[in-house]
Amino acid sequence: MNIIIIGATFGIGYELSKKYLDQCDNLILLARTQEKLQNLKLEFNSNRTKISTFSLDVTDKENCQRILREIVKEFKTIDLTVYCSGYYEPHDTFDIKLELFEKTFAVNFFGMVNCFSILLPHLKSQNSGHLAAISSLAGFGGLPNSSSYGPSKAAMINYFESIKIDCDKNNIYLSIINPGFVKSRLTDKNTFDMPFIMEADKAAEVIFEGLMQKKYDITFPFQMKFLFKFLKILPRPIYFLLVKILTKNI
Ligand SMILES: NC(=O)c1ccc[n+]([C@@H]2O[C@H](COP(=O)([O-])OP(=O)(O)OC[C@H]3O[C@@H](n4cnc5c(N)ncnc54)[C@H](OP(=O)(O)O)[C@@H]3O)[C@@H](O)[C@H]2O)c1
């Protein structure tokens, strides 16, 4: 079994990579930070699983596609890919920095599509496989301070819905992962209280279990899942009223 984790150097991707040690033949770890990737090779000791690392920036279209082409050529069958790369910066509604919007979409959305542009045709040709990506509860509906991150995550959710039926026809499983707050470099930027915040290894455990069961929708923790799924179906005036109350300290 061959597994690719994109965004494996830190946070959720790093913890998730650990879960696949001894669970697969090849664990192929990707991210930008070369030094950290080298360390992972030493740190991840396994009798069964061979660790391969590739340094790539998902926003560098040509280089990213070239590396993924090399990977599919070398490893042939790709059983599971999890896209964990992501970027988040809280910002003020009235101080729009276009570079921030561009970077957020470049990593979260276009980076994913860039990787999938090589992986999806390959999975189609092997008539099997499983593609997963970490979106966010912030993609369920607009939230204050999240006008670049939220839309990029909503785009990921919509993209997965758009490709689902064609993937079904080609025996390709999909999983869209929507965590609440998880301790990582990204949430370290938040200064407000984050309800039900989880450790990254706990989040990785929930994701690992969901992926094993080939669930399409892996949304957690359950308290936030029910709250956000409920908010999603409300008429917008009630939604805005509740979000205003829930985020009054942000
Ligand atoms: N933490 C949360 O509360 C939370 C909640 C919901 C969703 N999420 C989502 O979960 C995912 C993982 O987040 P995290 O909290 O674990 O963040 P993190 O600790 O910052 O990890 C992000 C990973 O993405 C990689 N990455 C960033 N930019 C990249 C690029 N241009 N090319 C390739 N890889 C890149 C980073 O590695 P390098 O820096 O080495 O490239 C790192 O391995 C993200 O999509 C995030 O939006 C997080």
The ligand as an SDF file (V2000), in Angstrom:
LIG
                    3D

 48 52  0  0  0  0  0  0  0  0999 V2000
   -5.3310   23.8860   13.1420 N   0  0  0  0  0  0  0  0  0  0  0  0
   -6.6430   24.0230   13.0190 C   0  0  0  0  0  0  0  0  0  0  0  0
   -7.3470   24.4160   13.9620 O   0  0  0  0  0  0  0  0  0  0  0  0
   -7.3120   23.6750   11.7380 C   0  0  0  0  0  0  0  0  0  0  0  0
   -8.7080   23.6490   11.7100 C   0  0  0  0  0  0  0  0  0  0  0  0
   -9.3700   23.3410   10.5340 C   0  0  0  0  0  0  0  0  0  0  0  0
   -8.6210   23.0360    9.4030 C   0  0  0  0  0  0  0  0  0  0  0  0
   -7.2610   23.0710    9.4470 N   0  0  0  0  0  0  0  0  0  0  0  0
   -6.5390   22.7700    8.2230 C   0  0  0  0  0  0  0  0  0  0  0  0
   -5.7190   21.6400    8.4450 O   0  0  0  0  0  0  0  0  0  0  0  0
   -4.5930   21.7030    7.5640 C   0  0  0  0  0  0  0  0  0  0  0  0
   -3.3180   21.5210    8.3760 C   0  0  0  0  0  0  0  0  0  0  0  0
   -3.1980   22.6420    9.2460 O   0  0  0  0  0  0  0  0  0  0  0  0
   -2.3000   22.6500   10.5560 P   0  0  0  0  0  0  0  0  0  0  0  0
   -3.0840   23.3220   11.5910 O   0  0  0  0  0  0  0  0  0  0  0  0
   -1.7250   21.3200   10.8040 O   0  0  0  0  0  0  0  0  0  0  0  0
   -1.1710   23.6910   10.0680 O   0  0  0  0  0  0  0  0  0  0  0  0
    0.4130   23.6570   10.1030 P   0  0  0  0  0  0  0  0  0  0  0  0
    0.9100   23.0900   11.3720 O   0  0  0  0  0  0  0  0  0  0  0  0
    0.8550   25.0310    9.7340 O   0  0  0  0  0  0  0  0  0  0  0  0
    0.7840   22.6500    8.9080 O   0  0  0  0  0  0  0  0  0  0  0  0
    0.5690   23.0160    7.5900 C   0  0  0  0  0  0  0  0  0  0  0  0
    1.3610   22.0810    6.6790 C   0  0  0  0  0  0  0  0  0  0  0  0
    1.2180   22.5900    5.3400 O   0  0  0  0  0  0  0  0  0  0  0  0
    2.5100   22.6670    4.7470 C   0  0  0  0  0  0  0  0  0  0  0  0
    2.5080   23.7500    3.7710 N   0  0  0  0  0  0  0  0  0  0  0  0
    2.1970   25.0610    3.9850 C   0  0  0  0  0  0  0  0  0  0  0  0
    2.3700   25.7670    2.8600 N   0  0  0  0  0  0  0  0  0  0  0  0
    2.7720   24.8820    1.9060 C   0  0  0  0  0  0  0  0  0  0  0  0
    3.1290   25.0080    0.5400 C   0  0  0  0  0  0  0  0  0  0  0  0
    3.0880   26.1920   -0.0880 N   0  0  0  0  0  0  0  0  0  0  0  0
    3.5000   23.8940   -0.1370 N   0  0  0  0  0  0  0  0  0  0  0  0
    3.5460   22.6880    0.4860 C   0  0  0  0  0  0  0  0  0  0  0  0
    3.2160   22.5130    1.7730 N   0  0  0  0  0  0  0  0  0  0  0  0
    2.8650   23.6050    2.4790 C   0  0  0  0  0  0  0  0  0  0  0  0
    3.4760   22.9440    5.9220 C   0  0  0  0  0  0  0  0  0  0  0  0
    4.7740   22.4980    5.6510 O   0  0  0  0  0  0  0  0  0  0  0  0
    5.9810   23.4370    5.1450 P   0  0  0  0  0  0  0  0  0  0  0  0
    5.8840   24.7250    5.9090 O   0  0  0  0  0  0  0  0  0  0  0  0
    7.1850   22.6100    5.4730 O   0  0  0  0  0  0  0  0  0  0  0  0
    5.7700   23.5680    3.6900 O   0  0  0  0  0  0  0  0  0  0  0  0
    2.8470   22.0480    7.0080 C   0  0  0  0  0  0  0  0  0  0  0  0
    3.3530   20.7450    6.8940 O   0  0  0  0  0  0  0  0  0  0  0  0
   -4.6900   23.0540    6.8550 C   0  0  0  0  0  0  0  0  0  0  0  0
   -5.3220   22.8930    5.6170 O   0  0  0  0  0  0  0  0  0  0  0  0
   -5.5870   23.8550    7.7610 C   0  0  0  0  0  0  0  0  0  0  0  0
   -6.2700   24.8830    7.0770 O   0  0  0  0  0  0  0  0  0  0  0  0
   -6.5860   23.3720   10.5780 C   0  0  0  0  0  0  0  0  0  0  0  0
  1  2  1  0
  2  3  2  0
  2  4  1  0
  4  5  1  0
  4 48  2  0
  5  6  2  0
  6  7  1  0
  7  8  2  0
  8  9  1  0
  8 48  1  0
  9 10  1  0
  9 46  1  0
 10 11  1  0
 11 12  1  0
 11 44  1  0
 12 13  1  0
 13 14  1  0
 14 15  2  0
 14 16  1  0
 14 17  1  0
 17 18  1  0
 18 19  2  0
 18 20  1  0
 18 21  1  0
 21 22  1  0
 22 23  1  0
 23 24  1  0
 23 42  1  0
 24 25  1  0
 25 26  1  0
 25 36  1  0
 26 27  1  0
 26 35  1  0
 27 28  2  0
 28 29  1  0
 29 30  1  0
 29 35  2  0
 30 31  1  0
 30 32  2  0
 32 33  1  0
 33 34  2  0
 34 35  1  0
 36 37  1  0
 36 42  1  0
 37 38  1  0
 38 39  2  0
 38 40  1  0
 38 41  1  0
 42 43  1  0
 44 45  1  0
 44 46  1  0
 46 47  1  0
M  CHG  2   8   1  16  -1
M  END
$$$$
